[in-house]
């Protein structure tokens, strides 16, 4: 029988015995019950309950230990301290510790580790002082525990002080302390110090090699880590264990060296070691981090063939893979596998399911997971829901979720405030942002670097540069994140030179710009089509020995939008090829877009041919490139068919692109074929595909099919209603346009500029002048939509048709911008039709004189 079964049987019998004991039984009788268990068995049971984190069983075992008089033993006490630490019960472990009659170094060390596990780092670092006050000196294991605490909070100053102290007392030769110091200096980024300590270890064990190799990978020295691993195999000082192989496989995978990772994976098996769950998860994590979704799913299938079962971490990585692929079909299959597995899924993994469905375009499924998972009191889940709404541009829903979260008593923290500030930035809701700012001040999060950076971004997005700078200057401490936010804001508003000066100011402040800082500047240049400036900053990064990442290169490529700029983009692309990233789908897609913008489709197709055909992103970029050039719509359709034949699932974006191509080529039959494929792939209610279908059927002359597509869309928004209004207007069915507007109001949706343009045009053609005037006046007063020159032109035409020429002329003169040529000609035609020579001549003379 397994230890777990033994545990349950013994506890059951014990409880049954205790239940039968009379309430008046004396303590001696209860002690006899406790002593009935063998101490070794009891010790093993405590360890097993700690491993399974079974608090209920652990508490009963604690009672048995106390009743048996074993709580005075430091071995039992420390095992119980560990048990209550992993179960998150500080009060109970504290009682166990203080119950000890003699607290030795072993017990103090266990308490330090317990406080570290519970996240009470300050208390953990104070314990050595209390220990010394009690007349005990820390030993090697104590110093290792203290160094572990320093690692958790990145307190390198304290760690170096401990290093100096252990050297002074002569404990630095202890292999356990030396290993901890190698790990600490590597995590602090001090590779030279780490190597120096490693060389000084006289009797290195496998842990020494493991912490060095993993540390080198962590610091970005992947090739050096591989060299040290090969040196370990050559020198055969110690034999690599599973942890060693996992470190090398994980490091290679995380650095994108997937071929080497697989090679090491095969070597591990040849060495007689069986890859465990951690090994497979390391590989999965590496592929996911480099957005290789298909490879991740294929690797999981291989993992199942090898007989290795998934855990919650595996499912977490697989959900991210489905998010990368934006594949709703894969997402549903994965969710079913999770349910069937019966594995306990922690809140973090459940939140990743919400994020997965949101990234795959199914917010309904995301909300079902949220509602069914009893997650409404969990802040992480609320953050995921709010983030999902932001990802899809549903800002009102994100605000509603935030309000609902507060109503349920869940208080926001750093991430929540940052997300809500982003919602205000993206939607332009400055007033709501100001209210949120007051809430942040009341919650004492204003000085948080990430929240402050989001506030700066909000001011920048709303065009308030001075307010952004004032927020920045008022901060008690400014870090890389806040500097980067300010620099990016200036660059996005076209002040790229000022942003470059800020980088110099940042350096004078003692901070070195990171790749994120430079990316903000480069993307600002790209947004303002400043190709030369973007490339200059790219070169400056290389001069400053800052390695550009994927986002950097994509930013430079995005800036190169015309034929002269291609030479700069090609230089940036060559850099990625030399770095071994020529198959990167994100960079490759950006190169395709660059060539497509310059109308160099042959070059774009050549780049596409060198990319992985399993990544949906590259297919999407090439199909869009063909569609944007109407002469190549047939090539886009052929590529779409090839993609289906190769087993790659198209996304909503690809389906929408193909339908857009069908619009330009007036291909009604092909549109219906694509429509059927969309239904087969589960996109029947998708908004993006639905809007494209409405457009293509309308343009191809079949309004009935457009209406059918409209009715299939679930959760229709103002964009959906506007799309069908445009379709009705194109077919001159103006009565239907008016009915659509009424339906839109019934669903409490706010019309946009295009909705009002369709509405005013319908009123114009049906002669509803009074209704048109009403809608025109309520645009800004009720719906906060500022009438554009196009709306004015429509109203001018309406007044001209009804003979109100003076009103039309007055409206033309008060237009927010220069009247269009069409508006002026329309006015003259109406004057001619009504024989009003004077108004027409006055209008012509005024326009003619103004133009000269």
LOLOMAR-710776 format. One record per residue (C-alpha): residue in three letters; x, y, z. Coordinates in steps of 0.25 Angstrom, whole numbers, plus 2048, in hexadecimal, padded with zeros to 3 digits. Layout:
! residues N
AlaXYZ ...
This chain:
! residues 852
Unk800800800 Unk80580E7FC Unk809818807 Unk7FE821804 Unk7F4815806 Unk7FB812813 Unk7FA820818 Unk7EB820815 Unk7E981381C Unk7F1816828 Unk7EA82482A Unk7DC81E828 Unk7DF813833 Unk7E581E83C Unk7D982783B Unk7CF81B83C Unk7D7818849 Unk7D782684E Unk7C882784B Unk7C581B854 Unk7CE821860 Unk7C582686B Unk7C683586D Unk7CB83387B Unk7D782B877 Unk7E383087D Unk7F0836875 Unk7F8829878 Unk7ED821870 Unk7EE82A864 Unk7FE82A865 Unk7FD81B864 Unk7F581D857 Unk800826851 Unk80B81C855 Unk80481184E Unk80A815841 Unk81981283E Unk82082083E Unk82781C830 Unk81981A82A Unk813826831 Unk81F82E82B Unk81D82981D Unk80E82C81E Unk81183A821 Unk81A83B815 Unk81083580C Unk80583F811 Unk80F84A80E Unk811845800 Unk8028447FE Unk7FF851805 Unk7F484A80D Unk7F2854818 Unk7E784C81F Unk7EF840820 Unk7FB848824 Unk7F484E830 Unk7EF840835 Unk7FE83B834 Unk80284883C Unk7F8844847 Unk7FE836846 Unk80C83B847 Unk809844853 Unk80183885A Unk80C82F858 Unk81683985E Unk81E83A852 Unk81C849850 Unk82984B858 Unk83184484D Unk83784E844 Unk836844838 Unk82784383A Unk82585283D Unk82D856830 Unk82584C828 Unk81885282D Unk81D86182B Unk82085D81C Unk81285681B Unk80A863820 Unk81386C818 Unk81086580B Unk80186580F Unk802874812 Unk7FF874821 Unk80987D828 Unk80287D835 Unk80386E837 Unk81186D833 Unk81587883D Unk80E870848 Unk816864844 Unk82386C845 Unk821873852 Unk81C865858 Unk82A860857 Unk83185F864 Unk83F86185D Unk83F868850 Unk84C864849 Unk85286983C Unk84A85F834 Unk83D864839 Unk841873837 Unk84586F829 Unk838868826 Unk83087582B Unk83887E822 Unk835875816 Unk82687481A Unk82588481B Unk82C88480D Unk82287A807 Unk81688380D Unk81C88F807 Unk81F896814 Unk82D89A810 Unk8308A581A Unk82C89C826 Unk835891820 Unk84189A81F Unk83F89F82D Unk840891833 Unk84F88F832 Unk85089B83C Unk846895846 Unk84E888844 Unk85B88E848 Unk854895854 Unk850887858 Unk85F883858 Unk85F87B84B Unk86887E83F Unk86287B831 Unk86886F82A Unk86A86C81C Unk85C868819 Unk857875820 Unk85F87D817 Unk85987680B Unk84B878810 Unk84E887812 Unk854888804 Unk8488817FE Unk83F88C805 Unk8488977FF Unk8468907F1 Unk8378917F3 Unk8378A07F4 Unk8438A37EC Unk84A8A97F8 Unk8588A87F2 Unk85E8B27FC Unk85A8A9808 Unk85F89D800 Unk86D8A37FE Unk86E8A780D Unk86B898810 Unk876894805 Unk88089D80D Unk87C89781A Unk87D888816 Unk88B88B810 Unk88F89281D Unk88B886826 Unk89087C81C Unk883876817 Unk88587A809 Unk88C86C806 Unk87F86580A Unk87A8607FD Unk86B862800 Unk86E871803 Unk8778727F7 Unk86C86D7EE Unk8628777F4 Unk86C8827F2 Unk86E87E7E3 Unk85F87E7E1 Unk85D88C7E8 Unk8688937E0 Unk86288C7D3 Unk8548917D6 Unk85A89F7D9 Unk86089F7CB Unk86F89E7D1 Unk8748937C8 Unk8828967CB Unk8808957DA Unk8788887D8 Unk8838827D0 Unk88E8867DA Unk88687F7E5 Unk8848737DD Unk8938717D9 Unk8968737E8 Unk88D8677EC Unk89785B7F0 Unk88D8507F0 Unk8828547E6 Unk87584C7E6 Unk86B84B7DB Unk8638567E1 Unk86F85F7DF Unk86F85C7D0 Unk85F85D7D0 Unk85F86B7D6 Unk86A8707CD Unk86486B7C0 Unk8568707C4 Unk85C87E7C8 Unk8638807BB Unk85687D7B3 Unk84F8877BC Unk8598927B9 Unk85888F7AA Unk8658887A9 Unk85F87C7A2 Unk86B878799 Unk8748797A6 Unk86A8707AE Unk86A8657A3 Unk87A8667A3 Unk87A8647B2 Unk8708587B0 Unk8798527A6 Unk8858547AF Unk87E84D7BA Unk87B8417B1 Unk88A8417AC Unk8918427BA Unk8878387C0 Unk88983F7CE Unk87B83B7D2 Unk8708357CA Unk86583E7C5 Unk85783B7CB Unk84983D7C7 Unk84A84B7CC Unk85684E7C4 Unk8508497B7 Unk8438517BA Unk84B85E7BC Unk85285C7AF Unk8458587A7 Unk83D8637AE Unk84886E7AB Unk84A86A79C Unk83B86A79A Unk8398777A1 Unk84487E799 Unk83D87978C Unk84886F789 Unk83E864787 Unk84685B77E Unk85185A789 Unk846858794 Unk84184C78C Unk84F84778A Unk851848799 Unk84484179B Unk848835793 Unk85683579A Unk84F8347A7 Unk8488287A3 Unk85482179E Unk85B8247AB Unk85181B7B1 Unk8488267B8 Unk8398267B6 Unk8348347B3 Unk82A8387BD Unk81E8417BE Unk82784D7C1 Unk83084A7B4 Unk82484A7AB Unk81E8567B2 Unk82B85D7B0 Unk82B85A7A1 Unk81C85F7A0 Unk81F86C7A7 Unk82B86F79E Unk82286D791 Unk817875797 Unk82088179B Unk82488178D Unk816881787 Unk818874781 Unk80986F783 Unk80986377A Unk81685D77F Unk81185E78D Unk80485678A Unk80C84C782 Unk81684A78D Unk80A848797 Unk80583D78E Unk81383678E Unk81383879D Unk80683079E Unk80C825795 Unk81882479E Unk80E8217AA Unk81182E7B1 Unk8048347B7 Unk8018437B7 Unk80084C7C4 Unk7FB8597C6 Unk8078607C1 Unk8078587B4 Unk7F885D7B2 Unk7FD86B7B5 Unk80786B7AA Unk7FD8647A0 Unk7F386F7A3 Unk7FD87979F Unk800871792 Unk7F187178E Unk7F1881791 Unk7FD882788 Unk7F687B77D Unk7E9882780 Unk7E387477D Unk7D5872783 Unk7D486477F Unk7E1860786 Unk7DD868792 Unk7D0860794 Unk7D7853792 Unk7E185779D Unk7D685C7A6 Unk7D084E7A5 Unk7DD8477A8 Unk7DF84F7B4 Unk7D184C7B9 Unk7D383D7B6 Unk7E083C7BD Unk7DA83F7CA Unk7E78477CE Unk7E68527D8 Unk7E785F7D1 Unk7EC86B7D9 Unk7E68797D7 Unk7F287D7CE Unk7EF8727C4 Unk7E08757C4 Unk7E38837C2 Unk7EC87F7B6 Unk7E08787B0 Unk7D88857B1 Unk7E388C7AA Unk7E488079F Unk7D688179B Unk7D789079B Unk7E3890792 Unk7DB886789 Unk7D0890787 Unk7C6889790 Unk7C289279C Unk7B688A79E Unk7BE87E7A1 Unk7C88867AA Unk7BC88B7B2 Unk7B687D7B4 Unk7C48787BA Unk7C48857C3 Unk7B68827C7 Unk7B78737C9 Unk7C58747D0 Unk7C087B7DD Unk7CB8857DA Unk7C38927DD Unk7CA8947EA Unk7D88927E3 Unk7DF89F7DF Unk7E78987D4 Unk7DB8937CD Unk7D58A17CD Unk7E28A67C7 Unk7E189C7BC Unk7D389F7B9 Unk7D68AE7B9 Unk7E28AB7B0 Unk7DA8A37A7 Unk7D08AE7A4 Unk7DB8B87A2 Unk7E28AE798 Unk7D58AE790 Unk7D28BD791 Unk7C68BC79A Unk7C98C77A3 Unk7BB8C97A9 Unk7BB8BB7AD Unk7C88BC7B4 Unk7C38C87BC Unk7B78C07C0 Unk7BF8B47C4 Unk7C78BD7CD Unk7BB8C37D4 Unk7B58B57D6 Unk7C28B17DC Unk7C28BC7E6 Unk7B38B97E9 Unk7B78AB7ED Unk7C28B07F6 Unk7CE8AC7EE Unk7D88B77F0 Unk7E18BB7E4 Unk7F08BB7E4 Unk7FB8BF7DB Unk7F88B77CF Unk7E98BA7D0 Unk7EC8C97D1 Unk7F68C87C5 Unk7EC8C17BC Unk7E18CB7BF Unk7EA8D77BC Unk7ED8D07AF Unk7DE8CF7AC Unk7DD8DE7AF Unk7E98E07A5 Unk7E38D879A Unk7D58DD79B Unk7D98EC79D Unk7D18EC7AA Unk7D98F77B1 Unk7CE8FB7BB Unk7CD8EC7C0 Unk7DC8EC7C0 Unk7DC8F87CA Unk7D28F17D3 Unk7DA8E47D2 Unk7E78ED7D6 Unk7E08F27E3 Unk7DC8E37E6 Unk7EB8DF7E4 Unk7F08EA7ED Unk7E68E67F8 Unk7EB8D77F6 Unk7FA8DC7F8 Unk7FE8D77EA Unk8028E47E4 Unk8108E27E7 Unk8108D47E1 Unk81A8D47D4 Unk8108CC7CB Unk8048D47CF Unk80B8E17CE Unk8108DD7C0 Unk8028DA7BC Unk7FD8E87C1 Unk8088EE7B8 Unk8048E67AD Unk7F58EA7AF Unk7F98F97AF Unk8018F77A2 Unk7F68EF79B Unk7ED8FB79E Unk7F7905799 Unk7FA90B7A7 Unk80990B7A6 Unk80B9157B1 Unk80390D7BA Unk80B9007B7 Unk8189087BA Unk81290D7C7 Unk80E8FF7CC Unk81C8FA7C8 Unk8239067CF Unk81A9047DC Unk81E8F57DE Unk8278F37EA Unk82F8E97E2 Unk8308E77D3 Unk8348D97CD Unk8368D37BF Unk8278D17BD Unk8238E07C0 Unk82E8E57B7 Unk82B8DC7AC Unk81C8E07AD Unk81F8EF7AC Unk8298ED7A0 Unk81F8E4799 Unk8148EF79B Unk81D8FA795 Unk8218F1789 Unk8128EE786 Unk80F8FC786 Unk81A8FF77B Unk824905785 Unk82E8FB782 Unk83A904784 Unk835908792 Unk8338F9795 Unk8428F7791 Unk84690279A Unk83E8FB7A5 Unk8468EF7A3 Unk8538F77A6 Unk84C8FD7B2 Unk8498EF7B7 Unk8578EB7B5 Unk85C8F77BD Unk8528F37C8 Unk85A8E67C9 Unk8518DD7C2 Unk8548D57B5 Unk8498D47AA Unk8448C67A8 Unk83F8C079B Unk8318C47A0 Unk8358D27A1 Unk83B8D2793 Unk82F8CB78D Unk8268D6792 Unk82E8E078B Unk82F8D877E Unk8218D577D Unk81E8E377F Unk8268E6773 Unk81F8DB76C Unk8118E176F Unk8168EE76A Unk81C8E875D Unk82A8ED761 Unk8318E175A Unk83F8E775B Unk83D8EB76A Unk8398DD76D Unk8458D7766 Unk84E8E176D Unk8498DD77B Unk84A8CE777 Unk8598D1774 Unk85B8D8781 Unk8558CC788 Unk8608C3782 Unk86B8CE785 Unk8668CE794 Unk8678BE794 Unk8588BC796 Unk8538B078F Unk8478B4787 Unk83B8AA789 Unk8308A6780 Unk8288B3783 Unk8348BB77F Unk8358B5771 Unk8268B676E Unk8268C4772 Unk8318C8768 Unk82B8C075E Unk81D8C7760 Unk8248D475E Unk8298D0750 Unk81B8D2749 Unk8208D773B Unk82A8D2731 Unk8368DB735 Unk8358D6744 Unk8368C8740 Unk8458C8740 Unk8448CC74F Unk83B8C1752 Unk8438B674A Unk84F8BA753 Unk8478B7760 Unk8428AA759 Unk8508A6756 Unk8538A8765 Unk84889E769 Unk84D89475F Unk85B895764 Unk856893772 Unk84F88676D Unk84188B76E Unk83E88B75F Unk832881761 Unk82C88A76C Unk81D88C767 Unk81B89976E Unk82789F768 Unk82589875A Unk81689E75A Unk81C8AC75C Unk8258AA751 Unk81A8A5748 Unk8128B174C Unk81E8BA749 Unk81F8B573B Unk8108B5739 Unk80F8C473C Unk81A8C6732 Unk8138BD728 Unk81E8B3727 Unk8158A7728 Unk82089E722 Unk82A8A172D Unk81E89F737 Unk81B891732 Unk82A88E732 Unk82A891741 Unk81E889743 Unk82487D73D Unk82F87D747 Unk82587E753 Unk81F87275B Unk81286E755 Unk80D86A762 Unk80C878767 Unk7FE87F764 Unk80588D765 Unk80D88B758 Unk801886750 Unk7F9892755 Unk80389C751 Unk805896743 Unk7F6895740 Unk7F48A3745 Unk7FF8A873C Unk7F88A1730 Unk7EA8A6734 Unk7EF8B5735 Unk7F38B4727 Unk7E78B171F Unk7EE8AB713 Unk7F28A071C Unk7E589B722 Unk7E688E71B Unk7F488C721 Unk7EE88E72F Unk7E388472D Unk7ED87A728 Unk7F687C734 Unk7EA87B73D Unk7E686D736 Unk7F5869738 Unk7F486C747 Unk7E8864749 Unk7EF858741 Unk7FB85974A Unk7F2858756 Unk7F386675C Unk7E786B762 Unk7E387975D Unk7E0884767 Unk7D588F767 Unk7DF899761 Unk7E2890755 Unk7D388D753 Unk7D189C753 Unk7DC89E749 Unk7D889473F Unk7C989A740 Unk7CF8A873E Unk7D68A2731 Unk7C989D72C Unk7C38AB72E Unk7CD8B1725 Unk7CC8A771A Unk7BD8A671C Unk7BE89671E Unk7B0893723 Unk7B2883721 Unk7BF883728 Unk7BA88C733 Unk7AF881736 Unk7B9876736 Unk7C287E740 Unk7B5880748 Unk7B2871749 Unk7C186E74D Unk7BF879758 Unk7B387175D Unk7BB86475D Unk7C686B765 Unk7BC870770 Unk7BD87F76B Unk7AE880769 Unk7AB88A774 Unk7B9891773 Unk7B78A0772 Unk7C48A2769 Unk7C089875F Unk7B189C760 Unk7B48AA75D Unk7BD8A6751 Unk7B189D74C Unk7A78A974D Unk7B18B1745 Unk7B48A773A Unk7A58A3738 Unk7A18B1737 Unk7AC8B572D Unk7A98A9725 Unk79A8AD724 Unk7938A372D Unk78D8AB739 Unk78589F73E Unk792897740 Unk7988A3748 Unk78C8A3751 Unk78D894754 Unk79C896757 Unk7988A1761 Unk78D899768 Unk79888E76A Unk7A1897772 Unk7A0896781 Unk7A28A278B Unk7A08AC780 Unk7A68BA782 Unk7A68C877C Unk7B08C3771 Unk7A78B776D Unk79A8C076C Unk7A28CB764 Unk7A78C075A Unk7998BC757 Unk7948CA756 Unk79F8CD74C Unk79B8C1744 Unk78C8C6744 Unk7918D3740 Unk7998CE734 Unk78C8C772F Unk7848D4731 Unk77B8CD73B Unk77A8D9744 Unk76E8D574C Unk7768C9751 Unk7818D2755 Unk7788DA75E Unk7738CD764 Unk7818C8766 Unk7838D576E Unk7778D3776 Unk77C8C4779 Unk7898CA77D Unk7838D3787 Unk77A8C878D Unk7878C0790 Unk78C8CD797 Unk7988CE78E Unk79F8DB78B Unk7A08DE77C Unk7AD8E3776 Unk7B08ED76B Unk7AD8E3760 Unk7A08DF766 Unk79C8EE766 Unk7A18F0758 Unk7988E4753 Unk78C8E975B Unk78D8F7756 Unk78F8F2748 Unk7828EA749 Unk77B8F674E Unk7808FE743 Unk77B8F4738 Unk76D8F273F Unk76B901741 Unk76B900750 Unk77090E753 Unk76B910761 Unk770902765 Unk77E90575F Unk77E912766 Unk77B90B773 Unk786900771 Unk79090B76D Unk78E913779 Unk78E907783 Unk79B90277D Unk7A490A786 Unk79A90E791 Unk796900794 Unk79F8F678E Unk7AC8FE78F Unk7AF8FC780 Unk7B590977A Unk7AF90B76C Unk7BA90B761 Unk7BA912754 Unk7B390674D Unk7A7907757 Unk7A6916753 Unk7A7913744 Unk79B908746 Unk79391374D Unk79691E743 Unk791914738 Unk785911740 Unk781920742 Unk785923733 Unk77B91872F Unk77091E737 Unk77292C732 Unk77893173F Unk784938737 Unk787943742 Unk78793874D Unk79092F744 Unk79993B741 Unk79A93F750 Unk79E931754 Unk7A8930749 Unk7AF93D74E Unk7AF93775D Unk7B592A759 Unk7C0926762 Unk7CA925757 Unk7CB929749 Unk7BF924741 Unk7C1919737 Unk7C191B728 Unk7B5912728 Unk7AD91A732 Unk7B092772A Unk7AB92171D Unk79F91B724 Unk79C929729 Unk79D92F71B Unk795924715 Unk78992771F Unk78A93671C Unk78993370D Unk77D92970F Unk775933717 Unk77993F70E Unk78094771A Unk78A94E712 Unk78E95871E Unk79194D728 Unk79994571E Unk7A1951719 Unk7A4956727 Unk7A894872B Unk7B194671E Unk7B7954720 Unk7BB95172F Unk7C194472C Unk7C9949720 Unk7CE955728 Unk7D294D733 Unk7DA94372A Unk7E294F725 
